[in-house]
Protein backbone atom coordinates (compact mmCIF):
# COMPACT_ATOMS: atom_id res chain seq x y z
CA UNK A 1 0.00 0.00 0.00
CA UNK A 2 1.80 3.20 -1.08
CA UNK A 3 2.05 5.98 1.47
CA UNK A 4 -0.06 8.94 0.33
CA UNK A 5 2.06 12.00 -0.23
CA UNK A 6 0.04 15.09 0.52
CA UNK A 7 2.75 17.59 1.29
CA UNK A 8 5.02 19.65 -0.86
CA UNK A 9 8.34 18.18 -1.90
CA UNK A 10 11.21 19.86 -0.03
CA UNK A 11 13.96 21.61 -1.88
CA UNK A 12 16.72 19.62 -0.19
CA UNK A 13 18.15 16.78 -2.22
CA UNK A 14 20.02 13.77 -0.92
CA UNK A 15 22.28 13.45 -3.92
CA UNK A 16 23.38 17.07 -3.97
CA UNK A 17 23.66 17.31 -0.20
CA UNK A 18 26.11 14.42 -0.12
CA UNK A 19 28.65 16.72 -1.73
CA UNK A 20 28.66 18.83 1.42
CA UNK A 21 30.58 16.21 3.38
CA UNK A 22 33.91 17.85 4.17
CA UNK A 23 35.48 15.62 6.79
CA UNK A 24 36.02 11.90 7.14
CA UNK A 25 36.40 10.46 10.63
CA UNK A 26 37.29 6.81 11.20
CA UNK A 27 37.15 5.02 14.53
CA UNK A 28 39.55 2.08 14.75
CA UNK A 29 38.98 0.90 18.28
CA UNK A 30 37.14 1.46 21.55
CA UNK A 31 37.67 4.93 22.98
CA UNK A 32 35.27 5.52 25.79
CA UNK A 33 34.39 3.72 28.98
CA UNK A 34 32.54 4.43 32.20
CA UNK A 35 30.26 2.68 34.59
CA UNK A 36 27.43 3.94 32.40
CA UNK A 37 28.60 2.25 29.19
CA UNK A 38 25.73 0.52 27.37
CA UNK A 39 25.73 -3.05 28.69
CA UNK A 40 25.02 -6.03 26.49
CA UNK A 41 21.27 -6.49 26.18
CA UNK A 42 19.57 -9.76 25.43
CA UNK A 43 15.94 -9.77 24.26
CA UNK A 44 13.47 -12.14 25.92
CA UNK A 45 13.83 -15.78 25.06
CA UNK A 46 11.62 -17.17 22.37
CA UNK A 47 11.52 -17.56 18.65
CA UNK A 48 13.80 -15.13 16.84
CA UNK A 49 13.95 -14.23 13.18
CA UNK A 50 17.11 -15.91 11.85
CA UNK A 51 20.11 -13.64 11.54
CA UNK A 52 23.28 -14.15 9.54
CA UNK A 53 25.00 -17.41 10.50
CA UNK A 54 28.50 -16.46 9.43
CA UNK A 55 30.63 -13.36 9.63
CA UNK A 56 30.52 -11.64 6.21
CA UNK A 57 33.78 -10.53 4.67
CA UNK A 58 32.46 -6.98 4.42
CA UNK A 59 32.08 -6.86 8.22
CA UNK A 60 35.75 -7.53 8.90
CA UNK A 61 36.69 -4.02 9.96
CA UNK A 62 38.04 -3.26 13.46
CA UNK A 63 35.27 -3.59 16.02
CA UNK A 64 34.35 -0.92 18.54
CA UNK A 65 32.17 -1.04 21.62
CA UNK A 66 30.61 2.33 20.88
CA UNK A 67 31.26 5.51 18.92
CA UNK A 68 30.50 9.11 19.90
CA UNK A 69 30.99 12.11 17.60
CA UNK A 70 29.63 15.63 17.97
CA UNK A 71 30.40 18.46 15.55
CA UNK A 72 29.11 22.00 15.06
CA UNK A 73 30.16 22.92 11.51
CA UNK A 74 31.82 19.75 10.24
CA UNK A 75 30.14 16.72 8.71
CA UNK A 76 30.65 13.19 10.01
CA UNK A 77 31.37 10.31 7.66
CA UNK A 78 32.67 6.82 8.30
CA UNK A 79 32.42 3.03 8.36
CA UNK A 80 32.19 1.33 11.75
CA UNK A 81 31.69 -2.22 13.04
CA UNK A 82 29.87 -2.09 16.38
CA UNK A 83 29.95 -4.90 18.95
CA UNK A 84 28.21 -4.14 22.29
CA UNK A 85 29.85 -7.20 23.87
CA UNK A 86 33.33 -5.88 23.19
CA UNK A 87 35.05 -4.47 26.31
CA UNK A 88 35.73 -0.74 26.28
CA UNK A 89 39.11 0.69 27.18
CA UNK A 90 39.38 2.89 30.26
CA UNK A 91 40.41 6.47 29.48
CA UNK A 92 40.32 9.85 31.18
CA UNK A 93 37.00 11.46 31.99
CA UNK A 94 37.35 14.09 29.27
CA UNK A 95 37.11 11.34 26.64
CA UNK A 96 33.77 10.09 27.90
CA UNK A 97 30.44 10.81 26.24
CA UNK A 98 28.21 13.32 28.01
CA UNK A 99 25.66 12.09 30.52
CA UNK A 100 22.33 12.28 28.61
CA UNK A 101 22.91 9.60 25.96
CA UNK A 102 25.73 7.49 27.35
CA UNK A 103 23.65 4.39 26.64
CA UNK A 104 23.99 4.85 22.86
CA UNK A 105 26.28 2.47 20.99
CA UNK A 106 26.38 4.89 18.05
CA UNK A 107 25.89 8.62 18.71
CA UNK A 108 26.55 10.97 15.77
CA UNK A 109 25.52 14.62 15.99
CA UNK A 110 26.29 17.63 13.77
CA UNK A 111 24.51 20.97 13.88
CA UNK A 112 25.44 22.42 10.47
CA UNK A 113 27.02 19.35 8.84
CA UNK A 114 25.68 16.13 7.36
CA UNK A 115 26.03 12.58 8.63
CA UNK A 116 26.85 9.53 6.51
CA UNK A 117 27.30 6.36 8.55
CA UNK A 118 27.91 2.88 7.15
CA UNK A 119 27.42 0.39 9.97
CA UNK A 120 28.20 -3.28 10.46
CA UNK A 121 26.51 -4.64 13.59
CA UNK A 122 28.40 -7.70 14.76
CA UNK A 123 28.58 -9.98 17.78
CA UNK A 124 30.09 -13.38 18.47
CA UNK A 125 27.40 -14.19 21.02
CA UNK A 126 24.78 -16.55 19.62
CA UNK A 127 22.02 -14.71 21.49
CA UNK A 128 21.12 -11.53 19.57
CA UNK A 129 22.14 -8.34 21.35
CA UNK A 130 20.68 -4.88 20.70
CA UNK A 131 22.61 -1.79 19.60
CA UNK A 132 21.20 1.71 20.10
CA UNK A 133 21.93 4.04 17.16
CA UNK A 134 21.27 7.78 17.30
CA UNK A 135 22.08 10.28 14.53
CA UNK A 136 20.88 13.88 14.29
CA UNK A 137 21.56 17.12 12.42
CA UNK A 138 19.84 20.49 12.37
CA UNK A 139 20.69 21.67 8.84
CA UNK A 140 22.39 18.64 7.27
CA UNK A 141 21.42 15.37 5.62
CA UNK A 142 21.39 12.21 7.76
CA UNK A 143 22.11 8.92 5.96
CA UNK A 144 22.37 5.60 7.82
CA UNK A 145 23.20 2.33 6.08
CA UNK A 146 23.12 -0.96 8.00
CA UNK A 147 25.38 -2.90 5.63
CA UNK A 148 25.71 -6.20 7.47
CA UNK A 149 24.79 -7.65 10.82
CA UNK A 150 25.54 -10.78 12.82
CA UNK A 151 23.66 -11.71 16.02
CA UNK A 152 22.37 -8.19 16.53
CA UNK A 153 19.15 -6.25 16.59
CA UNK A 154 19.08 -2.46 16.67
CA UNK A 155 17.03 0.53 17.75
CA UNK A 156 17.57 3.45 15.37
CA UNK A 157 16.71 7.10 15.94
CA UNK A 158 17.58 9.40 13.01
CA UNK A 159 16.42 13.01 12.71
CA UNK A 160 17.15 16.27 10.91
CA UNK A 161 15.34 19.58 11.24
CA UNK A 162 15.94 21.01 7.75
CA UNK A 163 17.74 18.17 5.96
CA UNK A 164 16.72 14.85 4.43
CA UNK A 165 16.86 11.58 6.36
CA UNK A 166 17.73 8.46 4.34
CA UNK A 167 17.69 5.03 5.97
CA UNK A 168 18.88 1.79 4.36
CA UNK A 169 17.74 -1.27 6.34
CA UNK A 170 18.81 -4.93 6.23
CA UNK A 171 16.29 -7.24 4.59
CA UNK A 172 15.66 -9.08 7.88
CA UNK A 173 14.56 -5.93 9.71
CA UNK A 174 11.59 -6.93 11.86
CA UNK A 175 9.81 -4.32 13.94
CA UNK A 176 7.98 -0.98 14.06
CA UNK A 177 8.88 2.13 12.07
CA UNK A 178 7.65 5.51 13.31
CA UNK A 179 8.11 8.69 11.28
CA UNK A 180 7.19 12.35 11.69
CA UNK A 181 7.25 15.27 9.24
CA UNK A 182 6.78 19.01 9.49
CA UNK A 183 4.76 21.25 7.20
CA UNK A 184 7.29 20.95 4.36
CA UNK A 185 8.33 17.33 4.84
CA UNK A 186 7.40 14.06 3.12
CA UNK A 187 8.04 10.37 3.73
CA UNK A 188 8.67 7.88 0.92
CA UNK A 189 9.07 4.10 1.16
CA UNK A 190 10.82 2.08 -1.53
CA UNK A 191 8.70 -0.38 -3.57
CA UNK A 192 10.13 -3.42 -1.80
CA UNK A 193 9.64 -1.89 1.65
CA UNK A 194 6.01 -1.18 0.77
CA UNK A 195 5.41 -4.86 -0.05
CA UNK A 196 6.36 -5.87 3.50
CA UNK A 197 4.83 -2.95 5.40
CA UNK A 198 1.63 -3.02 7.47
CA UNK A 199 0.40 0.47 8.33
CA UNK A 200 -0.91 1.06 11.84
CA UNK A 201 -1.67 4.77 11.63
CA UNK A 202 -1.35 7.55 9.07
CA UNK A 203 -1.57 11.25 9.82
CA UNK A 204 -0.76 14.41 7.91
CA UNK A 205 2.50 14.78 9.80
CA UNK A 206 3.64 11.18 10.19
CA UNK A 207 2.65 7.65 10.98
CA UNK A 208 3.55 4.23 12.29
CA UNK A 209 3.92 0.91 10.49
CA UNK A 210 5.28 -2.57 11.07
CA UNK A 211 7.95 -3.93 8.72
CA UNK A 212 8.42 -7.69 8.51
CA UNK A 213 9.05 -10.38 5.91
CA UNK A 214 7.30 -13.06 8.00
CA UNK A 215 4.05 -12.57 6.11
CA UNK A 216 2.01 -12.02 9.26
CA UNK A 217 -1.21 -10.03 9.44
CA UNK A 218 -1.46 -6.57 10.94
CA UNK A 219 -2.77 -8.16 14.15
CA UNK A 220 0.56 -9.87 14.81
CA UNK A 221 2.41 -6.80 16.00
CA UNK A 222 5.06 -8.39 18.19
CA UNK A 223 8.49 -7.05 17.31
CA UNK A 224 11.48 -9.35 17.02
CA UNK A 225 13.80 -6.67 18.39
CA UNK A 226 14.29 -4.02 15.69
CA UNK A 227 12.80 -0.52 15.78
CA UNK A 228 13.27 2.75 13.87
CA UNK A 229 12.11 6.26 14.77
CA UNK A 230 12.67 8.85 12.03
CA UNK A 231 11.92 12.54 11.72
CA UNK A 232 12.49 15.59 9.53
CA UNK A 233 10.74 18.90 10.01
CA UNK A 234 11.39 20.34 6.55
CA UNK A 235 13.14 17.54 4.66
CA UNK A 236 12.28 14.23 3.06
CA UNK A 237 12.44 10.86 4.80
CA UNK A 238 13.39 7.95 2.53
CA UNK A 239 13.31 4.33 3.70
CA UNK A 240 14.64 1.39 1.69
CA UNK A 241 16.48 -1.90 1.98
CA UNK A 242 20.24 -1.59 1.80
CA UNK A 243 20.50 -3.50 -1.50
CA UNK A 244 17.95 -1.31 -3.30
CA UNK A 245 18.90 1.49 -5.69
CA UNK A 246 16.46 3.97 -4.22
Secondary structure per residue as TSV (DSSP state, phi and psi in degrees):
chain	resnum	aa	ss	phi	psi
A	1	X	-	360.0	111.4
A	2	X	-	-65.2	145.4
A	3	X	-	-78.0	125.6
A	4	X	-	-70.7	125.3
A	5	X	-	-96.9	114.4
A	6	X	-	-118.1	2.8
A	7	X	S	-111.8	166.5
A	8	X	-	-73.5	147.7
A	9	X	-	-76.1	127.7
A	10	X	-	-68.4	160.9
A	11	X	S	-80.8	-18.3
A	12	X	-	-68.0	152.6
A	13	X	-	-138.4	129.1
A	14	X	H	-62.9	-44.7
A	15	X	H	-61.7	-47.6
A	16	X	H	-72.5	-30.9
A	17	X	H	-70.0	-26.5
A	18	X	G	-60.9	-26.5
A	19	X	G	-70.5	-7.8
A	20	X	G	-81.2	-11.5
A	21	X	-	-65.0	121.4
A	22	X	-	-116.3	-7.2
A	23	X	-	-142.5	136.4
A	24	X	-	-111.5	127.8
A	25	X	-	-123.9	125.2
A	26	X	-	-115.3	138.5
A	27	X	-	-109.1	123.3
A	28	X	-	-109.5	1.6
A	29	X	S	-173.8	173.3
A	30	X	-	-64.2	141.5
A	31	X	-	-124.6	-27.0
A	32	X	-	-122.4	149.3
A	33	X	-	-157.5	143.9
A	34	X	-	-165.2	173.1
A	35	X	T	-64.1	-15.8
A	36	X	T	-95.8	8.8
A	37	X	S	-55.9	145.0
A	38	X	-	-61.3	117.7
A	39	X	-	-77.5	159.5
A	40	X	-	-58.3	139.1
A	41	X	-	-123.5	132.3
A	42	X	B	-117.1	122.9
A	43	X	-	-65.5	163.3
A	44	X	-	-56.6	148.7
A	45	X	S	-64.7	157.4
A	46	X	S	140.1	-177.0
A	47	X	-	-64.7	133.9
A	48	X	-	-122.9	144.7
A	49	X	-	-63.8	129.9
A	50	X	-	-58.2	136.3
A	51	X	-	-106.0	178.7
A	52	X	-	-58.0	138.4
A	53	X	S	-97.4	-6.1
A	54	X	S	-139.9	160.5
A	55	X	-	-86.1	108.5
A	56	X	-	-62.7	149.0
A	57	X	G	-58.6	-36.3
A	58	X	G	-68.8	-14.9
A	59	X	G	-86.3	-7.9
A	60	X	-	-81.1	60.2
A	61	X	S	-110.1	160.2
A	62	X	-	-54.9	133.6
A	63	X	E	-84.8	149.6
A	64	X	E	-130.7	152.9
A	65	X	S	-74.9	-46.1
A	66	X	-	-159.7	161.8
A	67	X	E	-131.2	134.8
A	68	X	E	-132.7	124.9
A	69	X	E	-138.9	134.3
A	70	X	E	-138.6	123.1
A	71	X	E	-128.0	158.6
A	72	X	S	-102.1	-54.2
A	73	X	S	-109.3	-20.4
A	74	X	S	-89.1	153.0
A	75	X	-	-87.0	163.4
A	76	X	E	-122.9	128.2
A	77	X	E	-144.7	135.7
A	78	X	E	178.5	172.7
A	79	X	E	-121.7	124.5
A	80	X	E	-134.5	145.6
A	81	X	E	-110.9	117.1
A	82	X	E	-107.5	129.0
A	83	X	-	-132.2	102.7
A	84	X	T	-63.0	-20.3
A	85	X	T	-84.5	-5.9
A	86	X	S	-77.0	133.5
A	87	X	-	-67.4	144.8
A	88	X	-	-96.1	144.4
A	89	X	-	-74.6	149.0
A	90	X	-	-89.1	124.8
A	91	X	-	-132.7	178.8
A	92	X	-	-65.3	159.8
A	93	X	G	-61.6	-29.7
A	94	X	G	-71.2	-8.7
A	95	X	G	-95.6	-1.4
A	96	X	S	-84.0	152.2
A	97	X	-	-65.3	158.2
A	98	X	-	-67.9	166.6
A	99	X	S	-62.4	-42.5
A	100	X	T	-59.0	-40.0
A	101	X	T	-124.2	38.7
A	102	X	T	-70.7	-9.1
A	103	X	T	-83.5	-3.6
A	104	X	-	-75.9	137.2
A	105	X	S	-82.2	-31.9
A	106	X	E	-129.8	118.7
A	107	X	E	-130.9	109.3
A	108	X	E	-124.2	125.7
A	109	X	E	-143.6	128.0
A	110	X	E	-142.2	131.1
A	111	X	S	-77.6	-54.1
A	112	X	S	-97.3	-23.0
A	113	X	S	-91.5	174.8
A	114	X	-	-98.7	167.2
A	115	X	E	-129.2	127.1
A	116	X	E	-130.6	107.1
A	117	X	E	-120.9	122.2
A	118	X	E	-102.5	120.6
A	119	X	E	-122.0	134.3
A	120	X	E	-110.0	123.0
A	121	X	E	-104.7	112.5
A	122	X	E	-132.7	149.3
A	123	X	-	-159.1	142.2
A	124	X	S	-86.6	-11.6
A	125	X	S	-73.8	134.1
A	126	X	S	-71.0	-22.4
A	127	X	S	-84.8	126.2
A	128	X	-	-61.1	129.4
A	129	X	E	-96.7	174.4
A	130	X	E	-124.6	126.4
A	131	X	E	-100.0	142.4
A	132	X	E	-104.4	122.2
A	133	X	E	-119.2	126.7
A	134	X	E	-133.7	125.7
A	135	X	E	-138.6	133.4
A	136	X	E	-150.4	148.4
A	137	X	E	-147.2	151.6
A	138	X	S	-88.3	-50.5
A	139	X	S	-108.0	-14.8
A	140	X	S	-97.4	173.3
A	141	X	-	-83.4	140.6
A	142	X	E	-116.8	119.0
A	143	X	E	-126.0	123.0
A	144	X	E	-123.3	125.9
A	145	X	E	-121.5	118.0
A	146	X	E	-90.3	96.0
A	147	X	E	-74.0	-47.8
A	148	X	E	-144.7	158.3
A	149	X	E	-152.6	151.8
A	150	X	E	-141.5	116.0
A	151	X	S	56.8	39.9
A	152	X	E	-142.5	141.9
A	153	X	E	-106.8	172.1
A	154	X	E	-152.0	151.0
A	155	X	E	-114.2	118.2
A	156	X	E	-113.1	131.9
A	157	X	E	-127.7	113.0
A	158	X	E	-131.0	124.8
A	159	X	E	-142.7	153.2
A	160	X	E	-148.7	141.2
A	161	X	S	-77.5	-52.2
A	162	X	S	-110.2	-12.3
A	163	X	S	-99.8	172.6
A	164	X	-	-78.1	155.2
A	165	X	E	-124.0	120.4
A	166	X	E	-123.3	121.9
A	167	X	E	-120.9	130.3
A	168	X	E	-118.4	109.4
A	169	X	E	-99.1	153.5
A	170	X	-	-70.0	155.0
A	171	X	T	-67.8	-18.9
A	172	X	T	-96.7	17.3
A	173	X	-	-57.1	133.9
A	174	X	-	-143.6	100.9
A	175	X	E	163.9	-174.8
A	176	X	E	-80.0	149.2
A	177	X	E	-124.5	125.6
A	178	X	E	-119.4	134.0
A	179	X	E	-136.4	151.8
A	180	X	E	-141.0	140.2
A	181	X	E	-126.1	155.8
A	182	X	-	-92.3	-163.6
A	183	X	T	-66.7	-24.9
A	184	X	T	-109.9	9.4
A	185	X	-	-100.1	160.2
A	186	X	E	-139.3	161.2
A	187	X	E	-127.8	131.3
A	188	X	E	-129.2	131.2
A	189	X	E	-104.5	143.6
A	190	X	-	-67.6	160.5
A	191	X	H	-56.8	-40.7
A	192	X	H	-71.5	-37.6
A	193	X	H	-59.8	-43.0
A	194	X	H	-60.1	-32.8
A	195	X	H	-68.8	-20.5
A	196	X	T	-116.4	19.0
A	197	X	E	-110.4	131.8
A	198	X	E	-114.7	114.6
A	199	X	E	-76.9	134.6
A	200	X	E	-99.3	-42.1
A	201	X	E	-152.4	145.3
A	202	X	E	-133.5	128.4
A	203	X	E	-132.0	170.8
A	204	X	T	-65.0	-24.1
A	205	X	T	-117.5	21.8
A	206	X	E	154.3	-163.9
A	207	X	E	176.2	-177.2
A	208	X	E	-142.3	139.4
A	209	X	E	-145.9	166.6
A	210	X	E	-117.8	125.0
A	211	X	E	-107.8	121.8
A	212	X	-	-156.6	151.8
A	213	X	S	-107.8	15.7
A	214	X	S	-81.5	-10.6
A	215	X	-	72.4	27.9
A	216	X	-	-86.9	164.9
A	217	X	-	-80.2	171.9
A	218	X	T	-67.8	-13.5
A	219	X	T	-78.4	-23.0
A	220	X	-	-89.6	87.8
A	221	X	-	-101.4	5.7
A	222	X	-	-68.5	126.5
A	223	X	-	-80.5	149.2
A	224	X	-	-96.3	11.7
A	225	X	S	124.8	-18.7
A	226	X	E	-91.1	154.3
A	227	X	E	-160.9	147.1
A	228	X	E	-139.2	130.7
A	229	X	E	-122.7	120.1
A	230	X	E	-127.3	147.1
A	231	X	E	-157.8	144.3
A	232	X	E	-152.0	122.9
A	233	X	S	-70.3	-45.3
A	234	X	S	-123.5	1.4
A	235	X	S	-109.2	-172.6
A	236	X	E	-104.5	137.0
A	237	X	E	-102.4	126.2
A	238	X	E	-124.0	130.7
A	239	X	E	-127.9	126.4
A	240	X	E	-149.7	169.5
A	241	X	E	-79.3	153.9
A	242	X	T	-65.6	-25.8
A	243	X	T	-85.7	-7.6
A	244	X	S	-82.5	143.4
A	245	X	-	-90.4	87.7
A	246	X	-	-138.3	360.0
